[in-house]
């Protein structure tokens, strides 16, 4: 495993103090391929057992996942993850043409890690889009080959189930071919509870109105002791899992996330991924797994240092190894920054989300390098192909729309 090219900006990365140029010069000698892993002598027996499991396609245990976090060096986990990704995707990396609708950042919940939302009592500091304003966002893409609208925002007490069902229906009238992916489990739980409907009844109503799949937001870390610190007042881990399982049973697909790099331990990460893996065994309804990096600007957890690039890459690689029944592992480039997202493509990642078109503020408000997140199809293809991967435009359900030329 060797990176062919990365951006070589000498702008220092604040998490490491490195520039991307000298970061790569230090990382490259440590990378290896799977054959080199097996030629190493003196490596921890537990790690070598994991490598053997990866080679034959056998699932690793929770204890082995924890061992990777505790002892797996970047080159080692990267080699295993890259091997798995190549077996699954034959060097292909996916993206789609999408845009976001963020109805409001006014929210009844007070998550300590959130830089995006504004409490309802301070709603004048936030925004609340009208129905027509949201429909105008959709109309802006008339004639353009976008395939997905991603609808997510704060939990506003006046934007209820009926309001959003009407929004979904009217979007479908304007653009029937657009795949509507929307509403985190946090938004849905509040809507259904306030509307006095069951989870299943609420999801059926939204599905019938036009909702086709769910994003993965709101999962954070499932362990309650962590949620008590970072997001005590919203739906718990069991509730999140129940909503997604119900959606899967109704024929709807969804994504899954994990917020990492704050107060959680390695054991919390493994437990979180294990619960997702178990639900995927049961339903098969998850499209992809998306680790989300905690960013510390403008929130109540700004005193916590962000994870380094090396820890980010290790996390993605270990996720690829552990999440064996998730075909797709996504690096959300507006959150990581395009340069770091490009690096993840050699550590098990096979999806970069989409074009976005500067329609989301969630991570820009939290201090991401991407303050106006937008990439053209050509820019995304270049980001992928310049590290020797094959860009593939997909739809929300990972059907191929266009496979671009391989890099020679």
C-alpha positions as MATLAB code, in Angstrom:
seq = 'XXXXXXXXXXXXXXXXXXXXXXXXXXXXXXXXXXXXXXXXXXXXXXXXXXXXXXXXXXXXXXXXXXXXXXXXXXXXXXXXXXXXXXXXXXXXXXXXXXXXXXXXXXXXXXXXXXXXXXXXXXXXXXXXXXXXXXXXXXXXXXXXXXXXXXXXXXXXXXXXXXXXXXXXXXXXXXXXXXXXXXXXXXXXXXXXXXXXXXXXXXXXXXXXXXXXXXXXXXXXXXXXXXXXXXXXXXXXXXXXXXXXXXXXXXXXXXXXXXXXXXXXXXXXXXXXXXXXXXXXXXXXXXXXXXXXXXXXXXXXXXXXXXXXXXXXXXXXXXXXXXXXXXXXXXXXXXXXXXXXXXXXXXXXXXXXXXXXXXXXXXXXXXXXXXXXXXXXXXXXXXXXXXXXXXXXXXXXXXXXXXXXXXXX';
ca = [
       0.000    0.000    0.000;
       1.573    3.260   -1.108;
      -0.040    6.613   -1.823;
       0.571    7.753   -5.392;
      -0.184   11.407   -4.791;
      -1.629   13.755   -2.230;
      -2.108   17.466   -2.133;
       1.212   18.968   -1.093;
       0.069   22.182    0.491;
       2.531   23.448    3.096;
      -0.284   24.842    5.198;
       0.199   23.257    8.658;
      -2.511   21.000    9.996;
      -3.479   22.381   13.403;
      -4.088   18.916   14.871;
      -0.547   17.651   14.219;
       1.671   20.639   13.535;
       2.756   18.904   10.308;
       2.411   20.189    6.783;
       1.001   17.633    4.382;
       4.396   17.412    2.671;
       6.422   16.480    5.741;
       3.543   14.405    7.110;
       3.728   12.186    4.039;
       7.514   11.944    4.194;
       7.228   10.540    7.701;
       4.293    8.243    6.962;
       5.331    6.616    3.704;
       8.235    4.482    5.029;
       5.853    2.983    7.594;
       3.249    1.805    5.083;
       3.229   -1.826    3.991;
       1.281   -4.349    1.980;
      -0.328   -7.561    3.193;
       2.658   -9.719    2.185;
       4.957   -7.520    4.249;
       2.670   -7.974    7.253;
       3.202  -11.733    7.143;
       6.963  -11.360    6.702;
       7.302   -9.436    9.943;
       8.836  -11.254   12.890;
       8.235  -10.456   16.510;
       4.801   -8.922   15.990;
       2.197   -9.404   18.690;
       0.580  -12.828   18.199;
      -2.891  -11.358   18.613;
      -2.242   -8.912   15.775;
      -0.934  -11.669   13.540;
      -4.043  -13.732   14.297;
      -6.128  -10.759   13.138;
      -4.082  -10.490    9.945;
      -4.699  -14.176    9.236;
      -8.442  -13.684    9.756;
      -8.447  -10.755    7.348;
      -6.604  -12.803    4.750;
      -9.259  -15.547    4.790;
     -12.232  -13.200    5.238;
     -13.084  -14.224    8.803;
     -14.805  -11.848   11.244;
     -12.748  -10.425   14.104;
     -14.112  -10.318   17.650;
     -14.764   -7.309   19.889;
     -11.622   -8.175   21.867;
      -9.611   -8.186   18.649;
     -11.137   -4.871   17.620;
     -10.009   -3.408   20.936;
      -6.524   -4.863   20.411;
      -6.283   -3.063   17.067;
      -7.042    0.253   18.758;
      -4.542   -0.442   21.542;
      -1.640   -1.908   19.550;
      -2.291   -1.676   15.819;
       0.136    0.762   14.213;
      -0.969    2.840   11.261;
       0.896    0.876    8.586;
      -0.385   -2.449    9.907;
      -4.081   -1.571   10.140;
      -3.819    0.374    6.878;
      -2.494   -2.660    5.017;
      -5.309   -4.851    6.298;
      -7.983   -2.244    5.562;
      -6.676   -1.554    2.079;
      -6.660   -5.287    1.325;
     -10.314   -5.563    2.365;
     -11.328   -2.491    0.348;
      -9.609   -3.821   -2.777;
     -11.316   -7.193   -2.366;
     -14.714   -5.496   -2.027;
     -14.433   -2.701   -4.562;
     -11.565   -3.457   -6.961;
     -10.011   -0.003   -6.486;
     -13.284    1.879   -7.035;
     -14.299    4.913   -4.956;
     -17.856    6.247   -4.977;
     -19.528    9.656   -4.875;
     -22.899   11.111   -5.796;
     -24.347   14.411   -6.961;
     -26.288   15.695   -4.003;
     -27.353   18.763   -2.089;
     -28.614   19.426    1.430;
     -31.716   21.122    2.753;
     -31.264   22.288    6.348;
     -34.708   23.519    7.446;
     -33.499   25.087   10.693;
     -30.690   25.138   13.209;
     -33.102   25.946   16.036;
     -33.232   22.960   18.370;
     -34.934   21.867   21.573;
     -31.917   19.728   22.512;
     -28.605   20.933   23.957;
     -25.811   18.626   22.799;
     -22.507   19.805   24.231;
     -20.522   18.868   21.126;
     -22.802   20.760   18.719;
     -21.661   24.023   17.121;
     -24.602   24.162   14.738;
     -27.811   24.500   16.724;
     -29.360   27.398   18.608;
     -31.732   26.858   21.506;
     -35.370   27.677   20.876;
     -35.287   30.550   23.379;
     -32.463   32.055   21.275;
     -34.062   31.240   17.928;
     -33.502   34.769   16.644;
     -29.801   33.836   16.434;
     -30.562   30.929   14.101;
     -32.579   30.348   10.957;
     -35.973   28.845   10.147;
     -36.656   28.257    6.464;
     -40.215   28.449    5.194;
     -41.748   25.739    3.044;
     -41.312   27.894   -0.065;
     -37.696   28.673    0.738;
     -36.942   24.954    0.914;
     -38.799   24.275   -2.307;
     -36.810   27.062   -3.959;
     -33.618   25.168   -3.053;
     -34.987   22.178   -4.959;
     -36.045   24.329   -7.907;
     -32.515   25.703   -8.139;
     -31.435   22.288   -9.429;
     -33.966   22.107  -12.268;
     -32.236   20.533  -15.259;
     -29.165   19.515  -13.249;
     -28.188   15.826  -12.860;
     -28.409   15.713   -9.056;
     -29.775   12.445   -7.666;
     -30.225   13.055   -3.926;
     -31.579   15.654   -1.519;
     -30.336   15.224    2.046;
     -32.737   16.827    4.546;
     -31.489   17.281    8.105;
     -31.372   20.024   10.714;
     -32.267   21.007   14.243;
     -35.319   19.775   16.150;
     -37.780   22.645   15.922;
     -41.006   22.258   17.952;
     -43.144   23.905   15.253;
     -41.782   21.859   12.342;
     -43.817   18.744   13.004;
     -44.654   15.479   11.266;
     -47.412   17.002    9.132;
     -45.166   19.876    8.067;
     -42.409   17.564    6.877;
     -44.792   15.123    5.183;
     -46.126   18.071    3.185;
     -42.556   19.152    2.350;
     -41.659   15.658    1.111;
     -44.757   15.455   -1.051;
     -44.213   18.845   -2.619;
     -40.554   18.089   -3.383;
     -41.661   14.924   -5.168;
     -44.134   16.964   -7.226;
     -41.276   19.220   -8.381;
     -38.655   16.508   -8.849;
     -40.135   12.962   -8.804;
     -36.783   11.345   -9.676;
     -34.929   12.852   -6.693;
     -34.067   10.385   -3.917;
     -35.129   11.895   -0.589;
     -32.849   10.956    2.289;
     -33.802   12.741    5.455;
     -34.189   13.204    9.179;
     -31.954   11.742   11.833;
     -33.364    9.376   14.421;
     -33.237   12.308   16.852;
     -35.550   14.398   14.650;
     -37.835   11.463   13.957;
     -38.194   10.381   17.598;
     -39.218   13.889   18.621;
     -41.649   14.283   15.687;
     -43.335   10.953   16.365;
     -43.502   11.457   20.124;
     -45.009   14.915   19.709;
     -47.403   13.631   17.056;
     -48.476   10.749   19.320;
     -47.715    8.066   16.736;
     -45.597    4.936   17.013;
     -42.203    4.694   15.340;
     -43.626    2.363   12.716;
     -46.689    4.497   12.056;
     -44.613    7.656   11.775;
     -42.122    6.079    9.387;
     -44.934    4.699    7.241;
     -46.465    8.182    6.970;
     -43.131    9.699    5.945;
     -42.371    6.876    3.528;
     -45.761    7.301    1.894;
     -45.124   11.058    1.620;
     -41.852   10.461   -0.264;
     -39.068    9.698    2.240;
     -36.877    6.915    0.858;
     -33.956    6.501    3.260;
     -32.516    7.807    6.526;
     -29.152    9.456    7.187;
     -27.023    8.125   10.025;
     -26.808   11.189   12.262;
     -27.579   11.236   15.958;
     -25.892    7.917   16.769;
     -22.856    9.620   18.378;
     -21.628    6.897   20.823;
     -24.270    4.469   22.034;
     -22.881    3.980   25.574;
     -25.133    5.865   27.990;
     -22.256    7.071   30.178;
     -20.877    8.907   27.150;
     -24.275   10.259   26.078;
     -24.812   11.589   29.610;
     -21.790   13.834   29.006;
     -22.252   14.888   25.384;
     -25.997   14.605   24.565;
     -27.985   13.696   27.657;
     -31.433   14.874   26.601;
     -32.015   13.262   23.203;
     -32.967    9.758   22.061;
     -30.697    7.085   23.525;
     -28.701    4.432   21.693;
     -31.410    1.798   21.930;
     -33.936    4.267   20.530;
     -31.664    5.129   17.611;
     -31.186    1.462   16.772;
     -34.930    0.770   17.041;
     -35.785    3.536   14.590;
     -33.285    2.274   12.037;
     -34.359   -1.349   12.474;
     -37.988   -0.328   11.952;
     -37.059    1.618    8.820;
     -35.201   -1.419    7.457;
     -38.211   -3.643    8.156;
     -40.343   -1.196    6.140;
     -38.011   -1.535    3.161;
     -36.107    1.707    3.736;
     -32.318    1.831    3.761;
     -30.240    3.994    6.086;
     -26.705    4.989    6.986;
     -24.887    4.625   10.302;
     -22.461    7.009   12.005;
     -20.149    7.195   14.999;
     -18.903   10.458   16.510;
     -15.316    9.874   17.661;
     -12.457   11.771   19.218;
     -14.040   13.364   22.312;
     -14.606   11.674   25.705;
     -15.157    8.098   24.503;
     -12.709    5.233   25.083;
     -11.547    2.624   22.590;
     -13.936    0.175   24.274;
     -16.848    2.560   23.651;
     -15.950    2.695   19.960;
     -15.819   -1.081   19.655;
     -19.118   -1.488   21.518;
     -20.764    1.069   19.220;
     -19.519   -0.605   16.059;
     -20.453   -4.027   17.407;
     -24.076   -2.974   17.984;
     -24.249   -1.619   14.432;
     -22.677   -4.788   13.077;
     -25.241   -6.903   14.935;
     -28.166   -4.922   13.536;
     -26.702   -5.185   10.043;
     -26.505   -8.964   10.500;
     -30.207   -8.906   11.339;
     -31.575   -6.545    8.675;
     -28.926   -5.817    6.046;
     -30.449   -2.357    5.736;
     -27.415   -0.100    6.217;
     -25.857    1.359    3.066;
     -22.646    2.565    4.665;
     -20.770    3.382    7.873;
     -19.581    6.956    8.388;
     -17.148    7.797   11.212;
     -17.580   11.474   12.091;
     -14.712   13.387   13.665;
     -15.481   15.643   16.626;
     -14.565   19.231   15.765;
     -14.110   21.541   18.743;
     -14.804   25.071   17.513;
     -17.711   27.088   18.909;
     -19.197   24.492   21.251;
     -19.233   23.523   24.927;
     -16.479   20.934   24.437;
     -13.895   23.267   22.946;
     -11.446   22.379   25.700;
     -11.060   18.865   24.246;
      -8.261   18.513   21.705;
      -9.194   17.101   18.345;
      -7.763   13.787   17.155;
      -4.662   13.876   14.943;
      -4.594   12.815   11.316;
      -2.829    9.596   12.293;
      -5.593    8.736   14.757;
      -8.200    9.589   12.125;
      -6.599    7.232    9.616;
      -6.232    4.476   12.211;
      -9.908    4.823   13.106;
     -11.023    4.474    9.488;
      -8.757    1.489    8.910;
      -9.959   -0.318   12.042;
     -13.572    0.422   11.140;
     -13.008   -1.184    7.717;
     -11.563   -4.286    9.382;
     -14.245   -4.593   12.072;
     -17.371   -3.651   10.091;
     -17.178   -6.669    7.830;
     -20.871   -6.659    6.875;
     -20.879   -2.979    5.841;
     -19.901   -2.939    2.199;
     -19.227    0.799    2.161;
     -17.089    3.007    4.411;
     -17.505    6.734    3.866;
     -15.195    9.641    4.673;
     -17.358   12.752    4.819;
     -15.026   15.266    3.218;
     -16.763   18.473    4.465;
     -15.997   17.272    8.001;
     -12.439   15.973    7.510;
     -11.321   18.393    4.819;
     -10.634   17.203    1.296;
      -6.924   16.534    1.868;
      -7.427   14.233    4.841;
     -10.393   12.597    3.103;
      -8.101   11.845    0.192;
      -5.639   10.143    2.548;
      -8.376    7.862    3.907;
      -8.744    6.290    0.451;
      -5.624    4.246    1.225;
      -6.981    3.195    4.616;
     -10.125    1.300    3.684;
     -12.454    4.124    2.629;
     -14.378    3.668   -0.629;
     -16.836    6.592   -0.576;
     -16.459   10.391   -0.312;
     -20.158   11.371   -0.120;
     -20.975   13.911   -2.819;
     -20.738   17.288   -4.455;
     -22.681   19.050   -1.598;
     -22.667   22.420   -3.444;
     -22.173   24.519   -0.299;
     -25.567   23.511    1.103;
     -24.500   22.406    4.597;
     -23.221   24.451    7.539;
     -22.961   21.751   10.193;
     -19.201   21.239   10.084;
     -18.182   24.667    8.792;
     -19.705   26.099   11.984;
     -17.649   23.596   14.008;
     -14.325   24.728   12.552;
     -13.800   22.423    9.583;
     -11.252   23.524    6.999;
     -14.134   23.394    4.480;
     -15.946   26.641    5.185;
     -17.846   26.598    1.872;
     -18.068   22.852    1.120;
     -18.579   22.323   -2.588;
     -16.827   20.117   -5.132;
     -17.654   19.712   -8.786;
     -17.853   16.254  -10.312;
     -14.526   16.934  -12.013;
     -12.877   17.942   -8.739;
     -14.168   14.847   -6.949;
     -12.938   12.632   -9.774;
      -9.508   14.273   -9.612;
      -9.402   13.840   -5.837;
     -10.026   10.115   -6.311;
      -8.022    9.385   -9.443;
      -4.894   11.222   -8.262;
      -4.340    8.481   -5.668;
      -4.745    5.734   -8.241;
      -8.415    4.953   -7.578;
     -11.295    4.704  -10.059;
     -14.082    7.286   -9.547;
     -17.615    5.929   -9.748;
     -20.690    8.144   -9.633;
     -23.459    6.319   -7.751;
     -26.992    6.898   -6.604;
     -28.038    6.783   -2.942;
     -28.365    2.986   -2.974;
     -24.953    2.493   -4.627;
     -26.224    1.671   -8.081;
     -23.606    2.732  -10.629;
     -24.422    5.784  -12.745;
     -21.044    6.283  -14.390;
     -17.642    4.596  -14.028;
     -14.817    6.964  -14.996;
     -11.621    5.979  -16.745;
      -8.996    4.203  -14.660;
      -5.719    6.038  -14.046;
      -2.870    4.604  -16.112;
];
